[in-house]
Amino acid sequence: INNENYSLPILKRFNATHILVYKTFNPTNPTQEWPLGDNAKWLWMVRIGGFNETDYISGGQITDKYAKTTIYRLMNRLADPAHFKPVYASEHGWVILYRIEY
């Protein structure tokens, strides 16, 4: 729920070498997301973490703050390639595994 600059030191502290995201969508229409993967669970991450939901979603639309989060950027293949190297993607891109470079 934080941006990459904040997330990378946390990942490093836990000696994370890889990170996996799971995003579900209609393969014939990728803009039509299905409520099964991290794309559906992220709001619960906000709630459990005690963050303000309206900072991340407002009027049914994601906010700029959410669009800058690590999870959003990883799910949408927008993460900084200097730090997140894709090493595996499933056939339709629902599962993406990244190697973390510090």
C-alpha positions as CSV (number, residue, x, y, z in Angstrom):
1,I,0.0,0.0,0.0
2,N,3.1,2.1,-0.1
3,N,5.2,3.3,-3.0
4,E,8.3,1.5,-4.2
5,N,10.7,3.9,-2.3
6,Y,9.0,2.9,0.9
7,S,8.4,-0.7,0.1
8,L,12.0,-1.6,-1.0
9,P,13.6,-1.1,2.4
10,I,10.9,-3.2,4.0
11,L,11.4,-6.0,1.5
12,K,15.2,-5.8,2.0
13,R,14.8,-6.0,5.8
14,F,13.0,-9.3,5.4
15,N,15.6,-10.5,2.9
16,A,12.9,-10.9,0.2
17,T,14.4,-12.1,-3.1
18,H,11.2,-12.4,-5.1
19,I,7.6,-11.1,-5.0
20,L,4.5,-12.6,-6.7
21,V,1.3,-10.8,-7.6
22,Y,-1.9,-12.4,-8.8
23,K,-4.3,-10.4,-10.8
24,T,-7.4,-11.8,-12.4
25,F,-9.1,-10.5,-15.5
26,N,-11.0,-11.5,-18.6
27,P,-8.2,-12.7,-21.0
28,T,-10.2,-11.4,-24.0
29,N,-10.8,-8.1,-22.3
30,P,-8.0,-7.3,-19.8
31,T,-9.8,-4.1,-18.7
32,Q,-12.6,-6.3,-17.2
33,E,-11.1,-7.4,-13.9
34,W,-12.4,-10.5,-12.0
35,P,-12.7,-10.3,-8.2
36,L,-10.4,-13.2,-7.3
37,G,-6.8,-12.0,-7.1
38,D,-4.7,-9.3,-5.5
39,N,-6.7,-6.8,-7.5
40,A,-9.7,-7.7,-5.3
41,K,-7.8,-8.2,-2.0
42,W,-5.8,-4.9,-2.0
43,L,-8.7,-3.0,-0.3
44,W,-8.6,-5.4,2.6
45,M,-4.9,-4.8,2.9
46,V,-5.7,-1.1,3.3
47,R,-8.4,-1.8,5.9
48,I,-6.3,-4.3,7.9
49,G,-3.3,-1.8,7.8
50,G,-5.5,0.9,9.3
51,F,-5.1,3.2,6.2
52,N,-7.8,5.6,5.1
53,E,-9.7,3.9,2.3
54,T,-10.6,7.2,0.6
55,D,-6.9,7.9,0.1
56,Y,-6.8,4.8,-2.3
57,I,-10.3,4.7,-3.8
58,S,-12.9,7.4,-4.2
59,G,-16.2,7.3,-6.0
60,G,-15.5,3.7,-7.1
61,Q,-12.3,4.9,-8.9
62,I,-8.7,4.3,-7.8
63,T,-6.8,7.5,-6.7
64,D,-3.4,8.7,-7.8
65,K,-2.0,7.5,-4.5
66,Y,-3.1,4.0,-5.2
67,A,-1.8,4.1,-8.7
68,K,1.7,4.8,-7.2
69,T,1.6,1.8,-4.8
70,T,4.0,-1.0,-5.3
71,I,1.2,-3.6,-5.5
72,Y,-0.6,-1.7,-8.2
73,R,2.5,-1.1,-10.2
74,L,3.5,-4.7,-9.9
75,M,0.1,-6.0,-11.0
76,N,0.1,-3.7,-14.0
77,R,3.7,-4.2,-15.0
78,L,4.6,-0.6,-14.2
79,A,7.2,-1.3,-11.5
80,D,10.7,0.2,-11.8
81,P,12.6,-2.4,-13.8
82,A,15.8,-1.4,-12.0
83,H,14.3,-3.0,-8.9
84,F,11.7,-5.5,-10.0
85,K,12.7,-7.9,-12.8
86,P,9.9,-10.1,-14.1
87,V,11.1,-13.7,-14.1
88,Y,7.8,-15.5,-14.8
89,A,4.4,-14.6,-16.1
90,S,1.6,-17.1,-16.6
91,E,-0.1,-17.5,-20.0
92,H,-2.6,-14.6,-19.5
93,G,-0.4,-12.6,-17.1
94,W,-2.6,-13.5,-14.0
95,V,0.5,-14.5,-12.1
96,I,3.7,-12.5,-12.3
97,L,6.8,-13.3,-10.3
98,Y,9.5,-10.6,-10.0
99,R,13.1,-10.9,-8.7
100,I,13.9,-8.0,-6.4
101,E,17.1,-6.1,-7.1
102,Y,18.3,-3.7,-4.4
